[in-house]
Amino acid sequence: MGGGHAGGASPYAAKHRQALQGQSGWAGLVHNRRIFANAVFASLGGLLYGYNQGVFSGVLSMFSFDQRMADAISNPGTKGWLVSILELGAWVGVLSAGYLADKLSRKYTIMLSVGVFCVGVVVQTAAFQPSSIYGGRFITGLGVGSLSMTVPLYNAELSPPEVRGSLVALQQLAITFGILISFWIDYGTNYIGGTGSGQSEIAWRVPLAMQLVPAIILGVGVIFMPFSPRWLVNQGRDEEAVAVLSRARRLPPDSDLVQIEFLEIKAQYIFEKEMNALKFPQFQDGSFSSNFKLGVHAYMSLLTSRTLFYRVAVGSMTMFFQQWTGVNAILYYAPSIFADLGLTGNATSLLATGVVGIVMFLATIPAVIWIDKVGRKPVLISGAFIMAICHLVVAVLTALYHDSWSSHPTAGWVACACVWVFSVAFGYSWGPCSWILVAEIWPLSIRGKGISIASSSNWMNNFIVGQVTPSMLTHIGFGTFVFFGSFALLGGFFIMFFVPETKGLTLEEMDDVFGDRNGLAVADQQRQNAIADRIGLTAFGHHKGGSDNEKSSHELFDDEGKA
């Protein structure tokens, strides 16, 4: 968060760590092969999520799937449920992921989520009735929702600070890459047995089954991965945490860099315990009942404090507008939208859908480079307005030519090009940038809970969009594009007038722009600095290799571990 020091470091220790650590960005990932392997592994979670988002749109438009699931496809209401029930599952999954990740560990939660995901995929792949698709997609959603939060959390906690930003970028890139390959796999398998009445059911069963490949690699791979050092510290397993950091950094356990990183994590853990004890002294006995009440009260504080509620509103509304730009309406129903725009033949509309995947993937790459130079607001506002214009152009063309696309092919291709431009606009702006904004607006003491609320807003709105889009396309036609275009426009104005620029803000400035007169983030930082002094972390900045530094981590924490 802007000027804050990662993980509660003192400024001195942070400077010393920065002098010792490797390069940042892609160079840092390549330099340290274990961290790079970790990053590629992380991207499997994103790939899974992206592939899952994209694959069903092509399946929905396949002749043999239509024949098998006839009732469910022909009725716009049930077609909406076929798509959106996955998001409902993901909403439940993401809300339960925080508790499971703390209770079971990040590692075992990923394994459990992959197992649940695979059960859902098998049920869908073997489906002979719409009920199996409904059930299978809900179960798959539980896994996807949980993974969408747990995998980035796990990797962020295992990665050195200098490559954490690249990991976020790689995750978003992997999601768009998953969408891209799902569209082209659909396009290829659509030809199995022909595209008409002879089409084999393998045409849609194969792309669904292929979700198992990255899922199994992720599930098996995580067995050989270490526990998160952050989770180990939370469990009081300090020596294991030091050993994990030592192996990941390929440095001895007593090296300055490993010890500073460990002490930063420990300082953050003590900080959270002290904040909880300060706010809720009555719930400190460690019982299930007290821990549950502690969680409820922490969430309630987000609603009762004016400055925190403002941040909740910014996070939740940003995710609301991200979904109501209509991006997932485009992703889920692209082939049928392209068919409606006059692209004749299922293969042609699937081909046009494949281009959506390519342009969105390519547009995400420059976003990673620009975002810290240009700022959050210009990127989000420009993206929203471009998306709004694209929607409105498609609406006008559909209103004029929806009965006569065949005699106006140019209008059809202009509408098609607008959908592609829309995908570029989303790819560079609201795709990656809304997640960055939502992650950086919180004070440290409630960051995890704030992000989980914003993530659940994303999935719930995703569910509603998937649910209503087929009915809207059927009943209000071009009005669908006017509707989503209006929301894209409103999203741009929301960012313009209600959301402060968060690029490079110090903690003081972050408090200031959110109207926090008590300086919650600053108070958090002052408490963290005091803890850093107390546990010997600050000593690393003043003298390298002094007697404090020689102490082993468990000696340093003989007293503080009980804080």
ChimeraX attribute file (.defattr): number of C-alpha atoms within 10 A of each C-alpha:
attribute: neighborCount
match mode: 1-to-1
recipient: residues
	/A:1	20
	/A:2	16
	/A:3	12
	/A:4	20
	/A:5	21
	/A:6	17
	/A:7	21
	/A:8	30
	/A:9	28
	/A:10	29
	/A:11	17
	/A:12	17
	/A:13	27
	/A:14	22
	/A:15	14
	/A:16	20
	/A:17	21
	/A:18	14
	/A:19	10
	/A:20	11
	/A:21	15
	/A:22	18
	/A:23	15
	/A:24	17
	/A:25	15
	/A:26	15
	/A:27	13
	/A:28	19
	/A:29	25
	/A:30	14
	/A:31	13
	/A:32	16
	/A:33	14
	/A:34	16
	/A:35	21
	/A:36	19
	/A:37	13
	/A:38	20
	/A:39	24
	/A:40	16
	/A:41	21
	/A:42	24
	/A:43	27
	/A:44	20
	/A:45	27
	/A:46	26
	/A:47	27
	/A:48	27
	/A:49	24
	/A:50	24
	/A:51	26
	/A:52	25
	/A:53	23
	/A:54	29
	/A:55	26
	/A:56	21
	/A:57	24
	/A:58	30
	/A:59	25
	/A:60	21
	/A:61	23
	/A:62	26
	/A:63	22
	/A:64	23
	/A:65	20
	/A:66	15
	/A:67	13
	/A:68	15
	/A:69	18
	/A:70	15
	/A:71	14
	/A:72	20
	/A:73	21
	/A:74	12
	/A:75	13
	/A:76	20
	/A:77	17
	/A:78	18
	/A:79	23
	/A:80	23
	/A:81	23
	/A:82	24
	/A:83	26
	/A:84	28
	/A:85	24
	/A:86	30
	/A:87	29
	/A:88	25
	/A:89	24
	/A:90	31
	/A:91	26
	/A:92	19
	/A:93	27
	/A:94	25
	/A:95	20
	/A:96	15
	/A:97	25
	/A:98	20
	/A:99	14
	/A:100	18
	/A:101	20
	/A:102	13
	/A:103	13
	/A:104	13
	/A:105	20
	/A:106	28
	/A:107	21
	/A:108	17
	/A:109	24
	/A:110	28
	/A:111	21
	/A:112	17
	/A:113	25
	/A:114	28
	/A:115	17
	/A:116	19
	/A:117	28
	/A:118	23
	/A:119	16
	/A:120	25
	/A:121	25
	/A:122	18
	/A:123	20
	/A:124	24
	/A:125	20
	/A:126	14
	/A:127	18
	/A:128	13
	/A:129	14
	/A:130	19
	/A:131	15
	/A:132	17
	/A:133	25
	/A:134	23
	/A:135	19
	/A:136	26
	/A:137	29
	/A:138	25
	/A:139	26
	/A:140	30
	/A:141	31
	/A:142	27
	/A:143	31
	/A:144	30
	/A:145	28
	/A:146	29
	/A:147	28
	/A:148	22
	/A:149	22
	/A:150	24
	/A:151	22
	/A:152	21
	/A:153	17
	/A:154	23
	/A:155	21
	/A:156	20
	/A:157	19
	/A:158	22
	/A:159	23
	/A:160	21
	/A:161	19
	/A:162	17
	/A:163	21
	/A:164	21
	/A:165	17
	/A:166	19
	/A:167	25
	/A:168	21
	/A:169	20
	/A:170	21
	/A:171	26
	/A:172	25
	/A:173	25
	/A:174	25
	/A:175	24
	/A:176	29
	/A:177	23
	/A:178	26
	/A:179	27
	/A:180	26
	/A:181	19
	/A:182	29
	/A:183	31
	/A:184	22
	/A:185	20
	/A:186	28
	/A:187	24
	/A:188	15
	/A:189	23
	/A:190	28
	/A:191	16
	/A:192	14
	/A:193	15
	/A:194	13
	/A:195	18
	/A:196	14
	/A:197	10
	/A:198	12
	/A:199	19
	/A:200	20
	/A:201	18
	/A:202	17
	/A:203	25
	/A:204	26
	/A:205	18
	/A:206	14
	/A:207	26
	/A:208	23
	/A:209	17
	/A:210	17
	/A:211	22
	/A:212	19
	/A:213	11
	/A:214	17
	/A:215	23
	/A:216	16
	/A:217	13
	/A:218	20
	/A:219	20
	/A:220	13
	/A:221	12
	/A:222	19
	/A:223	13
	/A:224	9
	/A:225	12
	/A:226	17
	/A:227	20
	/A:228	23
	/A:229	26
	/A:230	24
	/A:231	23
	/A:232	17
	/A:233	22
	/A:234	18
	/A:235	13
	/A:236	14
	/A:237	14
	/A:238	22
	/A:239	16
	/A:240	16
	/A:241	25
	/A:242	25
	/A:243	19
	/A:244	22
	/A:245	24
	/A:246	20
	/A:247	14
	/A:248	19
	/A:249	21
	/A:250	13
	/A:251	14
	/A:252	15
	/A:253	21
	/A:254	17
	/A:255	13
	/A:256	20
	/A:257	24
	/A:258	26
	/A:259	24
	/A:260	25
	/A:261	25
	/A:262	26
	/A:263	27
	/A:264	26
	/A:265	23
	/A:266	30
	/A:267	29
	/A:268	23
	/A:269	21
	/A:270	23
	/A:271	24
	/A:272	17
	/A:273	16
	/A:274	16
	/A:275	14
	/A:276	18
	/A:277	15
	/A:278	10
	/A:279	12
	/A:280	15
	/A:281	12
	/A:282	12
	/A:283	17
	/A:284	13
	/A:285	10
	/A:286	9
	/A:287	10
	/A:288	10
	/A:289	10
	/A:290	15
	/A:291	14
	/A:292	14
	/A:293	15
	/A:294	20
	/A:295	13
	/A:296	11
	/A:297	13
	/A:298	17
	/A:299	15
	/A:300	12
	/A:301	13
	/A:302	20
	/A:303	15
	/A:304	10
	/A:305	12
	/A:306	14
	/A:307	21
	/A:308	22
	/A:309	17
	/A:310	18
	/A:311	22
	/A:312	22
	/A:313	18
	/A:314	22
	/A:315	27
	/A:316	22
	/A:317	19
	/A:318	27
	/A:319	26
	/A:320	22
	/A:321	24
	/A:322	27
	/A:323	27
	/A:324	24
	/A:325	28
	/A:326	26
	/A:327	23
	/A:328	19
	/A:329	23
	/A:330	23
	/A:331	23
	/A:332	26
	/A:333	23
	/A:334	25
	/A:335	29
	/A:336	21
	/A:337	20
	/A:338	25
	/A:339	19
	/A:340	18
	/A:341	26
	/A:342	25
	/A:343	23
	/A:344	13
	/A:345	13
	/A:346	21
	/A:347	21
	/A:348	15
	/A:349	24
	/A:350	28
	/A:351	18
	/A:352	23
	/A:353	31
	/A:354	24
	/A:355	18
	/A:356	25
	/A:357	25
	/A:358	20
	/A:359	20
	/A:360	25
	/A:361	23
	/A:362	17
	/A:363	21
	/A:364	27
	/A:365	17
	/A:366	11
	/A:367	20
	/A:368	20
	/A:369	11
	/A:370	13
	/A:371	19
	/A:372	12
	/A:373	9
	/A:374	12
	/A:375	15
	/A:376	23
	/A:377	22
	/A:378	16
	/A:379	20
	/A:380	27
	/A:381	22
	/A:382	17
	/A:383	25
	/A:384	30
	/A:385	21
	/A:386	21
	/A:387	29
	/A:388	27
	/A:389	19
	/A:390	24
	/A:391	27
	/A:392	22
	/A:393	18
	/A:394	25
	/A:395	21
	/A:396	16
	/A:397	17
	/A:398	23
	/A:399	13
	/A:400	13
	/A:401	17
	/A:402	18
	/A:403	13
	/A:404	14
	/A:405	20
	/A:406	15
	/A:407	11
	/A:408	13
	/A:409	15
	/A:410	12
	/A:411	20
	/A:412	25
	/A:413	17
	/A:414	15
	/A:415	24
	/A:416	23
	/A:417	17
	/A:418	20
	/A:419	26
	/A:420	22
	/A:421	20
	/A:422	27
	/A:423	28
	/A:424	24
	/A:425	26
	/A:426	27
	/A:427	27
	/A:428	25
	/A:429	26
	/A:430	29
	/A:431	26
	/A:432	22
	/A:433	26
	/A:434	19
	/A:435	20
	/A:436	17
	/A:437	23
	/A:438	24
	/A:439	17
	/A:440	18
	/A:441	26
	/A:442	24
	/A:443	23
	/A:444	23
	/A:445	19
	/A:446	15
	/A:447	14
	/A:448	14
	/A:449	18
	/A:450	24
	/A:451	21
	/A:452	20
	/A:453	19
	/A:454	23
	/A:455	24
	/A:456	21
	/A:457	20
	/A:458	25
	/A:459	27
	/A:460	20
	/A:461	21
	/A:462	26
	/A:463	24
	/A:464	18
	/A:465	24
	/A:466	27
	/A:467	24
	/A:468	18
	/A:469	24
	/A:470	27
	/A:471	18
	/A:472	17
	/A:473	19
	/A:474	13
	/A:475	12
	/A:476	13
	/A:477	17
	/A:478	21
	/A:479	18
	/A:480	24
	/A:481	24
	/A:482	21
	/A:483	19
	/A:484	23
	/A:485	27
	/A:486	21
	/A:487	22
	/A:488	28
	/A:489	20
	/A:490	19
	/A:491	26
	/A:492	25
	/A:493	16
	/A:494	16
	/A:495	21
	/A:496	15
	/A:497	8
	/A:498	11
	/A:499	20
	/A:500	16
	/A:501	16
	/A:502	20
	/A:503	18
	/A:504	15
	/A:505	18
	/A:506	17
	/A:507	23
	/A:508	18
	/A:509	18
	/A:510	27
	/A:511	21
	/A:512	17
	/A:513	15
	/A:514	19
	/A:515	14
	/A:516	19
	/A:517	10
	/A:518	11
	/A:519	19
	/A:520	21
	/A:521	24
	/A:522	20
	/A:523	14
	/A:524	18
	/A:525	23
	/A:526	14
	/A:527	17
	/A:528	25
	/A:529	20
	/A:530	16
	/A:531	24
	/A:532	25
	/A:533	15
	/A:534	14
	/A:535	21
	/A:536	19
	/A:537	31
	/A:538	24
	/A:539	21
	/A:540	23
	/A:541	16
	/A:542	12
	/A:543	13
	/A:544	14
	/A:545	12
	/A:546	11
	/A:547	9
	/A:548	16
	/A:549	20
	/A:550	14
	/A:551	14
	/A:552	14
	/A:553	19
	/A:554	14
	/A:555	10
	/A:556	18
	/A:557	17
	/A:558	9
	/A:559	10
	/A:560	15
	/A:561	17
	/A:562	9
	/A:563	11
